[in-house]
Amino acid sequence: MVFSSSAKKRQLICTLLLIFLKKSSRNKSKNTKKRISASTIVLDMAHFQVSRLLNSQVLSLELLAGRNGLARTIQSVDVNRPGLALVGFYKNLAMDRIQVFGRGEHSFIEEMSEMQLQAMRKSFFEFAFPALVFTHGQIPRKEFIESSDLTATPLFVTRLSTHDFIANYSHLISEELSSSITIHGVFTEVFGVGVLLTGTSGIGKSETALELLERGHRLIADDMVRIKCLSGNELYGYANELLEHHMEIRGIGIINVKDLYGVGAIRKRKQIELVIHLEDWDATKEYERVGLEYIEQEILGTPVAHIVLPVGPGRNMPILIEAAAMNYRAKRMGFHAAKDLSEKIGKEIKQKKEGGG
């Protein structure tokens, strides 16, 4: 078969493009094995005082005794049902967890004789439990309350069922005790995607986020982003409690995003799904041209998709970030433009070779 000059030119372009795609894919597959550590400001040590449980509305706790022990710390997400400990069997007792007394444990204590209760109190309260909680609004016997006061063991009662209390408590404590870091950056929500903007100071992160706000997107944190790893593999970003809803714009100063743009322009937290690093355009550096795979940045041991966007004259960064967020969503939904194009070119070249063979 004889090809025209234009057909040969198209075939040559397709061949070169396919080679470029394959080369980029090989290079990217090597890069995705790398782990780039996040630039941290401080690693926050997790600790949670028992006194803070009283401030949680989801737990509905009331303190009955042991106020002097509210400074005790909770270091475990799990709870323990005392069960056999009430009859003196303490082997493998999880003494570092709060002890939850449901209807069964409460009824058992109520049925104890004075002598049995005294023996149980003497041995049970030798352990420095973080706290004791009675569910279903059940109040323990006065002797039990007295022992809690004498040993400074915080004793609470909640109107919640045992199941609901444990579920709410585990969710609360897992979030509070999860490892966290604070990094320099701006965290936004773009088309529902949690986008963390990083880069050197003065590169334009806050200004870019401000334009994204104007375009209807949301701000979670500016300048200092606190990141927690929840459920073992999910990264969530929060604002510093003192700085939340505020931004610093050079030449303008501090602005309150909630006051200027309304409550619809802010969020308390969001899962981090994409990290976009802004840097000055470097003509000697080769930037991503195809996008077959993401480089992964590792934060708190969890990989997250990472993109480097060069900043230069004529490049509209907010629009580019919107495109990156939409492209990320499309890939998550199974629509992969770069792979589709690569496959399309590959099929065309194969057909040309078979036709010319």
C-alpha positions in Angstrom: 0.0 0.0 0.0 1.3 3.4 -0.9 0.9 6.3 1.5 0.6 10.0 0.6 3.1 12.4 2.1 0.5 13.8 4.5 -0.5 10.3 5.6 3.2 9.4 6.2 3.6 12.6 8.2 0.6 11.8 10.4 1.9 8.2 10.9 5.3 9.6 11.9 3.7 12.1 14.4 1.6 9.3 15.9 4.7 7.1 16.2 6.7 9.8 17.9 3.8 10.6 20.3 3.4 7.0 21.3 7.1 6.7 22.0 6.9 9.8 24.1 3.8 8.5 26.0 5.6 5.1 26.7 8.8 6.9 27.8 6.8 9.2 30.1 4.9 6.2 31.5 8.1 4.4 32.3 9.7 7.5 33.9 6.5 8.1 35.9 6.2 4.5 37.1 9.7 5.0 38.6 8.8 8.3 40.1 5.6 6.9 41.7 7.7 4.6 43.8 9.3 7.6 45.4 8.0 9.1 48.6 8.4 12.8 49.2 8.2 13.6 52.9 6.0 16.6 53.8 7.8 19.7 55.0 6.7 19.8 58.6 6.7 22.6 61.1 5.8 20.6 64.1 4.8 17.0 65.0 2.0 17.2 67.5 2.1 14.7 70.3 -1.4 13.1 70.9 -2.8 13.4 74.4 -6.3 13.8 75.7 -7.3 14.7 79.2 -10.3 13.1 80.8 -11.7 16.5 81.7 -12.3 17.2 78.0 -14.9 14.5 77.8 -17.2 16.7 79.7 -17.1 19.3 76.9 -18.3 16.8 74.3 -22.0 17.1 73.6 -22.1 13.7 71.7 -21.2 11.8 74.9 -23.7 13.5 77.2 -21.6 12.9 80.3 -22.3 14.0 83.9 -19.6 13.8 86.5 -20.6 11.9 89.6 -17.3 11.6 91.5 -13.5 11.7 91.2 -13.2 15.4 90.2 -9.5 15.3 91.4 -8.6 12.8 88.7 -9.9 14.8 85.7 -6.3 15.5 84.7 -5.7 11.8 83.9 -4.9 11.2 80.3 -6.5 8.8 77.8 -4.1 7.0 75.5 -6.3 4.4 73.9 -9.1 4.6 71.5 -10.7 1.4 72.8 -12.9 0.9 75.8 -13.2 -2.0 78.2 -16.2 -3.7 79.7 -15.1 -4.8 83.2 -17.0 -8.1 83.3 -14.8 -10.6 85.0 -12.9 -7.9 86.8 -16.0 -7.4 89.0 -15.5 -10.9 90.5 -11.7 -10.5 91.0 -10.3 -11.9 87.8 -7.8 -9.3 86.6 -5.6 -11.2 84.1 -5.2 -9.3 80.8 -7.3 -6.4 82.2 -7.0 -3.4 79.9 -6.4 -0.9 82.7 -5.3 1.8 80.3 -8.8 2.2 78.8 -11.9 3.7 80.2 -14.2 1.2 81.8 -17.8 1.1 80.5 -20.6 -0.3 82.7 -23.7 -1.3 80.9 -26.9 -2.7 82.2 -25.3 -6.1 82.9 -22.5 -4.7 85.0 -24.8 -2.3 86.8 -27.3 -5.1 87.7 -24.4 -7.3 88.9 -23.1 -4.6 91.2 -26.7 -3.9 92.5 -27.1 -7.6 93.4 -23.8 -7.8 95.4 -23.9 -8.2 99.1 -22.2 -5.6 101.3 -19.2 -8.0 101.9 -18.9 -8.7 98.2 -19.1 -5.1 97.2 -16.5 -4.1 99.8 -14.1 -6.8 98.5 -14.7 -5.7 94.9 -14.1 -2.1 95.6 -10.9 -2.7 97.5 -9.3 -4.7 94.6 -11.0 -2.9 91.6 -10.0 0.6 92.6 -6.3 -0.3 93.0 -6.0 0.2 89.3 -5.6 3.7 88.0 -8.2 3.6 85.3 -8.6 6.8 83.2 -12.3 6.9 83.9 -15.5 4.9 84.7 -18.7 5.4 82.7 -22.2 4.1 83.5 -24.5 4.1 80.5 -28.4 4.2 80.2 -28.5 6.9 82.9 -27.9 4.3 85.6 -26.4 5.5 89.0 -24.1 3.1 90.8 -24.4 2.4 94.6 -23.2 5.1 96.9 -20.3 3.0 98.1 -19.0 2.7 94.6 -19.3 6.5 94.2 -17.4 7.0 97.5 -14.5 4.7 96.3 -14.3 6.8 93.1 -13.9 10.0 95.1 -11.3 8.4 97.5 -9.2 7.2 94.7 -9.7 10.3 92.4 -11.1 8.0 89.7 -13.4 10.1 87.5 -16.9 8.5 87.5 -19.4 9.5 84.8 -23.0 8.7 83.9 -24.5 9.1 80.4 -28.1 8.8 79.2 -26.8 7.1 76.0 -27.0 3.4 75.5 -23.9 1.4 75.8 -23.6 0.9 72.0 -24.1 4.6 71.2 -21.7 5.8 73.8 -18.9 3.4 72.7 -19.5 4.4 69.0 -19.4 8.2 69.8 -16.5 7.8 72.2 -14.4 5.8 69.7 -15.0 8.3 66.9 -14.1 11.2 69.2 -11.0 9.8 70.6 -9.7 8.3 67.4 -9.7 11.8 65.9 -8.1 13.4 69.0 -5.4 10.8 69.4 -4.5 10.4 65.7 -1.0 11.4 64.7 -0.8 14.9 63.2 1.6 17.4 61.7 1.3 21.1 60.9 2.7 22.2 57.5 3.0 25.5 55.7 0.4 25.8 52.9 -3.2 26.6 51.9 -6.0 24.1 51.9 -9.0 24.5 49.7 -11.9 22.5 48.4 -12.2 22.7 44.6 -15.1 21.0 42.9 -15.4 18.8 46.0 -11.8 17.7 45.9 -9.5 18.6 48.9 -6.6 20.4 47.3 -3.6 21.3 49.4 -1.4 24.1 47.9 2.2 24.1 48.9 5.2 26.2 47.8 7.7 28.7 49.0 6.5 31.8 50.8 5.5 34.5 48.4 4.8 32.2 45.5 1.1 33.2 45.5 -0.7 30.5 47.4 -3.0 32.8 49.3 -3.7 34.9 46.3 -4.6 31.8 44.2 -6.9 30.6 47.0 -8.6 34.0 47.1 -9.4 33.8 43.4 -10.7 30.3 43.9 -13.0 31.7 46.6 -14.2 34.3 44.0 -15.0 31.4 41.7 -17.2 29.7 44.3 -14.8 27.2 46.0 -14.1 26.9 49.7 -11.3 27.6 52.1 -10.3 25.2 54.9 -7.0 26.7 56.1 -4.5 29.4 55.1 -0.8 29.5 56.0 -0.9 26.7 58.7 -2.6 23.5 57.8 -2.9 20.8 60.5 -3.1 17.3 59.1 -4.4 14.2 60.8 -4.3 10.6 59.7 -7.7 9.0 60.5 -8.8 5.4 60.0 -5.3 4.5 59.3 -5.1 5.8 55.7 -7.2 9.0 55.3 -5.6 12.4 55.6 -7.7 15.3 56.9 -6.8 18.9 56.9 -7.8 21.5 59.5 -7.2 25.1 60.2 -5.3 26.4 63.2 -8.0 27.2 65.8 -6.8 30.8 66.2 -6.4 31.4 62.4 -9.4 29.6 61.0 -11.5 31.5 58.5 -8.8 34.1 58.1 -6.3 34.8 55.3 -3.2 37.0 55.0 -2.9 38.8 51.7 0.3 40.8 51.2 -0.6 44.5 50.6 -4.0 44.1 52.1 -3.5 42.4 55.4 -5.7 40.0 57.3 -9.2 39.3 56.0 -12.1 37.2 57.4 -13.3 34.9 54.7 -16.5 34.1 56.6 -17.5 37.8 56.9 -16.6 38.7 53.3 -17.8 35.6 51.4 -20.3 34.0 53.8 -20.4 30.6 55.6 -20.7 28.8 52.3 -17.1 29.7 51.5 -15.5 27.9 54.5 -15.2 24.4 55.9 -14.0 23.1 59.2 -12.1 20.1 57.7 -11.7 18.1 54.5 -10.0 15.0 53.3 -6.7 15.8 51.5 -6.9 14.1 48.1 -4.5 16.2 45.9 -1.3 18.1 46.7 -0.4 20.8 44.2 3.1 22.3 44.7 3.6 25.8 43.1 7.1 26.8 42.1 8.7 29.4 39.9 9.0 28.3 36.3 12.4 26.6 35.7 13.3 26.4 31.9 15.8 23.7 32.6 13.3 21.5 34.3 11.1 19.0 32.5 7.5 19.3 33.8 4.7 16.8 33.4 3.3 16.8 29.8 1.1 13.7 29.7 -0.2 12.9 33.1 -0.5 9.1 32.9 0.3 8.6 36.5 0.6 10.8 39.6 3.7 11.2 41.7 2.8 10.3 45.3 3.8 12.5 48.3 3.9 10.7 51.6 2.3 12.5 54.6 2.2 10.7 57.9 3.0 7.4 56.1 0.0 7.8 53.8 0.5 8.4 50.0 -1.4 11.2 48.3 -1.5 12.3 44.7 1.0 15.1 44.0 1.3 17.6 41.1 4.0 20.3 40.4 2.6 23.4 38.7 5.1 25.9 37.5 4.2 29.6 38.0 5.0 31.9 35.2 3.6 34.9 33.1 0.4 34.1 31.3 -0.4 31.1 33.4 -3.8 31.4 35.2 -3.2 29.4 38.3 -6.8 29.2 39.7 -8.0 27.9 36.3 -5.1 25.4 36.2 -5.9 24.2 39.7 -9.6 23.8 38.8 -8.6 21.7 35.8 -6.3 19.6 37.9 -9.1 19.0 40.4 -11.6 18.1 37.7 -9.1 15.8 36.0 -8.4 14.1 39.4 -12.2 13.5 39.9 -12.4 12.1 36.3 -9.6 9.7 36.9 -11.3 8.5 40.2 -14.5 7.9 38.2 -12.6 5.9 35.6 -12.2 8.5 32.9 -8.5 8.8 32.0 -7.8 11.2 29.1 -4.0 10.4 28.8 -4.5 6.6 28.8 -7.4 6.9 26.4 -5.3 9.0 24.0 -2.4 6.6 24.3 -4.6 3.6 23.5 -6.2 5.4 20.6 -2.8 6.3 19.1 -1.5 2.8 19.7 -4.5 1.3 17.8 -4.1 3.7 14.9 -0.4 2.8 14.5 -1.2 -0.9 14.7 -3.8 -0.5 12.0 -1.4 1.5 9.8 1.3 -1.2 10.2 -1.1 -4.0 9.4 -2.5 -2.1 6.4 1.0 -1.4 5.0 2.3 -4.9 5.7 
